[in-house]
Amino acid sequence: MKYVRLLQELKKEDLSLAGGKGANLGELVLAGMKVPHGFVLTVEAYRHCIPKIRLPKINVQDLLALEAVTSKIQMEIENVSMPEEVTLEFLETYRRMGSPAVAVRSSATAEDLPGASFAGQQETYLNIQGERAVLEAIKKCWASLWSSRAVQYRLLQGFGESEAALAVIIQEMAPHEVSGVVFTVNPLTNNLSELIIYAVHGSGESLVQGEIIPDQWIARRPDGAILKFTPAPKKGQSPFPLRTQRPARGCLTSQQVREVVCLCLQIEKHFDGVPQDIEWSYGLGEFYLLQSRPITTFKD
C-alpha cells in the first residue's frame, strides 16, 4: 500500500513517513508492548490530498491577523475532496479491522523531537466510529496542523512551513477505566531516582490537555515504591481535611503503580535510556501504551 502503514510495520526511522507519534508507536510494538491495533495514514496521503500551503508574510505575534489567515486554511482543508486512491486504501484497512470505534490521532513530522515539544499542538478525536465519521476526523486532524497556535509555535521554533506535514493514526479504542501519564524521571526536580505518575478515571484526554487535576504519585526508580501520593481535589472538599476523614485513595493501587513503573522503565530502556513522557490507559486488568516521547524539559 502507498498511503497506509500498519503500526507493526513502523520504526523510529519512519518519522518522515508516520510522524513522531506514529513512529514511536511502531517502536512500542517492536518492543513487545501492549499497543491497541491500528494503522497510520501516512504523510504521503497528506501531501497527496492537501495542496502546498504558503503563508503570507505576517507578524507571528499578531494573533488576530494570524488567526484570520489560519482559520481560512483550516476551512479549506476540512472541505477538501479526498482522492479515491487514498480513500480506498483507508477503507480497505479500516474494514479489515472490523470498522471499530477508534481514536484518530494527529502525528506531525515536527513532533515529539528531543529539542522541541509539540505535545497538544494537533488534535485527537476519540470514540469515532463509521467510515464517514473517521474520514471527517482525519481531515480535522490535517487542519489542526494549521491552527494559529501550531503555526505560531513552529515559526517561533524556526521550523519552515515546508517541514510541516501530518500523518494520522487510526487506532482501536483501548479500555480506559483509568488513564494517565508517566514521566520516567522527575521533570519538576530533575531527580534521576524518581518518576512521576498522573492518573484519572476514564479517558486521559482531559488530563493531557491540562483541563483537570489528576491523582499524582512520586515513585522510586526502579522498584516503583511510592514516595508520595497527592490525590486529586474532590468537589466541595475542604482544603483543610479533618483528622477523622479517611485517607484518600487514588485511582491506582500500589501494585498497579509498580506495574506501570516497570512497563515505563522498559520503554525508556528501549529508547536508549532517554527519559520518556508516556501516555497509557488501564482496563480489563491490563495496561495499554498509547504513546511515548522524549521529555524535552529535562536537564541532565
C-alpha positions in Angstrom: 0.0 0.0 0.0 1.2 3.5 -0.7 -0.7 5.6 1.8 -1.3 3.3 4.7 1.2 1.6 7.1 0.2 -0.8 9.9 1.8 0.1 13.3 3.8 -3.1 13.4 5.5 -2.0 10.1 6.9 1.2 11.6 10.1 2.1 13.3 11.7 5.3 14.7 13.4 5.8 11.3 9.9 6.3 9.8 9.5 9.7 11.4 9.2 11.4 7.9 6.5 8.9 6.9 4.5 8.4 10.1 5.3 11.4 12.2 6.8 11.3 15.6 3.8 9.7 17.4 3.3 7.0 14.7 7.0 6.1 14.5 7.2 5.8 18.3 4.1 3.6 18.4 5.8 1.3 15.9 8.7 1.1 18.3 6.5 0.2 21.2 5.0 -2.6 19.2 8.5 -3.7 18.3 9.4 -3.7 22.0 6.6 -6.1 22.7 4.4 -3.6 24.5 0.6 -3.9 24.5 -0.5 -1.3 22.0 -4.0 -1.0 20.6 -4.2 -2.3 17.0 -4.2 0.3 14.3 -2.6 1.9 11.3 -1.2 5.2 10.0 -2.5 7.2 7.1 1.0 8.5 6.2 2.4 11.9 5.4 2.3 10.8 1.7 -1.5 10.8 2.0 -1.5 14.3 3.5 0.8 15.7 0.7 -1.3 13.9 -2.0 -4.5 15.4 -0.7 -3.5 18.9 0.5 -2.2 21.5 -1.9 1.1 23.1 -0.8 0.4 25.9 1.6 2.3 29.1 1.6 1.7 31.5 4.4 1.7 35.3 3.6 4.3 37.5 5.3 2.8 38.1 8.7 3.9 39.2 12.2 3.8 36.0 14.2 3.0 38.0 17.3 -0.1 39.5 15.7 -2.6 36.9 16.9 -5.7 38.4 15.3 -4.1 38.5 11.8 -2.6 35.0 12.3 -6.0 33.6 13.3 -7.7 35.1 10.3 -5.1 33.5 7.9 -5.0 30.1 9.6 -8.8 29.8 10.0 -9.2 30.1 6.3 -6.6 27.5 5.6 -8.2 25.1 8.1 -11.6 25.5 6.5 -10.2 24.8 3.0 -8.5 21.6 4.4 -11.7 20.3 6.1 -13.6 20.8 2.9 -11.0 19.1 0.6 -12.2 16.1 -1.5 -10.0 13.1 -0.7 -8.8 11.4 -3.8 -10.2 7.9 -4.5 -6.9 6.1 -4.2 -6.4 7.4 -0.7 -10.0 6.7 0.4 -9.9 3.2 -0.9 -6.7 2.3 1.0 -8.2 3.7 4.2 -11.5 1.9 3.7 -9.8 -1.4 3.0 -7.6 -1.2 6.1 -10.4 0.1 8.4 -12.8 -2.6 7.2 -10.2 -5.3 7.8 -10.0 -4.1 11.4 -13.8 -4.7 11.7 -14.7 -1.0 11.5 -14.5 -0.5 15.3 -14.7 2.7 17.3 -11.3 4.3 17.0 -9.1 7.1 18.3 -8.0 9.3 15.4 -4.7 11.0 16.4 -2.5 13.6 14.7 1.1 12.7 14.2 3.2 15.5 12.8 6.7 15.2 11.3 7.9 18.1 13.5 6.7 16.5 16.7 8.0 14.5 19.7 11.5 15.7 19.0 14.3 15.9 21.6 14.7 19.6 21.1 11.1 20.8 21.0 7.7 19.7 22.4 4.8 19.8 20.1 2.6 17.9 22.5 -1.0 19.0 22.3 -0.5 21.2 19.2 -2.6 19.0 17.0 -6.0 17.3 17.6 -7.1 13.9 18.7 -10.6 12.5 18.4 -11.8 9.6 20.5 -14.6 7.1 20.1 -15.1 7.8 16.3 -17.0 5.0 14.5 -18.1 4.7 10.9 -16.3 5.3 7.7 -17.6 8.8 7.0 -17.0 9.9 10.6 -13.4 8.7 10.6 -12.7 10.3 7.2 -14.0 13.7 8.6 -11.9 13.3 11.7 -8.8 12.7 9.5 -9.4 15.9 7.7 -9.9 17.8 11.0 -6.5 16.4 12.2 -4.9 17.6 9.0 -6.5 21.0 9.5 -5.2 21.2 13.1 -1.7 21.4 11.8 -2.6 24.9 10.7 -4.2 26.2 13.9 -2.9 29.6 14.8 -1.3 28.1 17.9 0.5 25.4 16.0 1.7 27.8 13.2 3.0 30.3 15.7 4.9 27.7 17.7 6.5 26.3 14.6 7.6 29.7 13.4 9.0 30.7 16.8 10.9 27.4 16.9 12.4 28.1 13.4 10.6 25.3 11.6 9.9 26.3 8.0 6.4 25.6 6.6 7.9 23.2 4.0 8.7 21.0 7.0 5.1 20.9 8.2 3.2 17.7 7.3 0.9 15.4 9.2 0.3 11.6 9.4 -2.9 10.4 11.1 -3.1 7.4 13.4 -6.3 5.3 13.3 -6.3 3.1 16.4 -8.8 0.9 18.2 -10.0 2.4 21.4 -8.2 0.9 24.3 -10.1 0.1 27.5 -9.8 3.1 29.7 -11.1 2.5 33.2 -8.1 4.7 34.2 -5.8 6.7 32.0 -2.6 8.6 32.7 0.8 9.9 32.0 4.2 8.8 33.4 7.4 10.9 33.3 10.3 8.3 33.8 12.3 10.9 35.6 11.0 13.7 37.8 10.9 16.8 35.5 10.0 19.1 38.3 13.2 18.4 40.3 15.4 16.7 37.7 15.7 13.9 40.2 17.0 10.8 38.4 15.9 8.5 41.2 12.2 9.4 41.0 9.4 9.3 38.4 6.0 10.9 38.4 2.7 9.3 37.6 -0.5 11.2 36.9 -3.9 9.4 36.5 -7.6 10.0 36.2 -10.7 7.8 35.9 -11.8 7.3 32.3 -10.2 8.8 29.2 -7.0 10.7 29.7 -7.6 13.4 27.0 -8.7 16.0 29.5 -5.6 15.3 31.6 -3.3 15.6 28.5 -5.0 18.9 27.6 -4.5 20.2 31.2 -8.2 20.5 31.8 -8.3 18.6 35.1 -6.1 18.0 38.1 -5.2 14.3 38.4 -4.1 12.0 41.2 -0.3 12.2 41.4 2.3 9.7 42.7 6.1 10.2 43.1 7.6 6.8 42.9 11.1 5.4 43.3 13.2 4.1 40.5 13.5 1.2 39.7 11.1 -0.7 42.1 8.1 1.7 41.9 7.8 2.2 45.7 5.5 5.1 46.4 7.3 8.0 47.9 4.5 10.5 47.9 0.8 10.4 46.9 -1.3 13.6 46.2 -4.9 12.9 45.5 -6.9 15.0 43.0 -9.1 17.5 44.8 -12.7 16.5 45.1 -15.7 18.8 44.5 -16.7 20.5 47.7 -13.7 19.1 49.6 -12.2 21.3 52.3 -8.7 22.4 51.6 -8.0 21.6 55.3 -9.0 17.9 55.8 -10.3 16.8 59.2 -8.3 14.2 61.1 -11.4 12.0 61.2 -11.5 11.8 57.4 -10.3 8.6 55.8 -7.1 8.8 53.8 -7.8 9.5 50.1 -7.5 6.6 47.7 -6.1 7.1 44.2 -7.4 5.5 41.0 -4.4 3.1 41.0 -3.4 0.6 43.7 0.2 0.4 44.9 0.6 -2.8 42.9 -0.7 -1.1 39.7 1.7 1.8 40.4 4.6 -0.7 40.5 3.4 -2.4 37.3 3.2 0.8 35.3 6.6 1.9 36.6 8.1 -1.4 35.4 6.5 -1.0 32.0 7.6 2.6 31.5 11.2 1.8 32.5 11.3 -0.9 29.9 10.1 1.6 27.4 12.8 4.1 28.5 15.4 1.3 28.1 14.1 0.6 24.6 14.6 4.3 23.7 18.3 4.1 24.6 17.8 5.3 28.2 16.3 8.7 27.1 13.8 9.9 29.7 10.2 9.4 28.4 6.8 11.1 28.6 4.4 8.1 28.3 0.6 8.0 27.9 -1.2 4.9 28.9 -4.6 3.5 29.8 -5.8 0.7 32.0 -8.8 -1.6 31.6 -9.8 -5.3 31.7 -6.8 -6.0 34.0 -4.1 -4.7 31.6 -2.1 -1.6 30.8 -2.1 -0.3 27.2 0.5 2.0 25.9 -0.8 4.9 23.8 2.4 6.9 23.1 5.9 7.7 24.2 8.1 10.7 23.5 11.3 12.2 25.0 11.0 14.6 27.9 12.2 17.9 26.3 12.3 19.9 29.6 14.6 17.5 31.4 18.1 18.8 32.1 20.7 16.1 32.9 
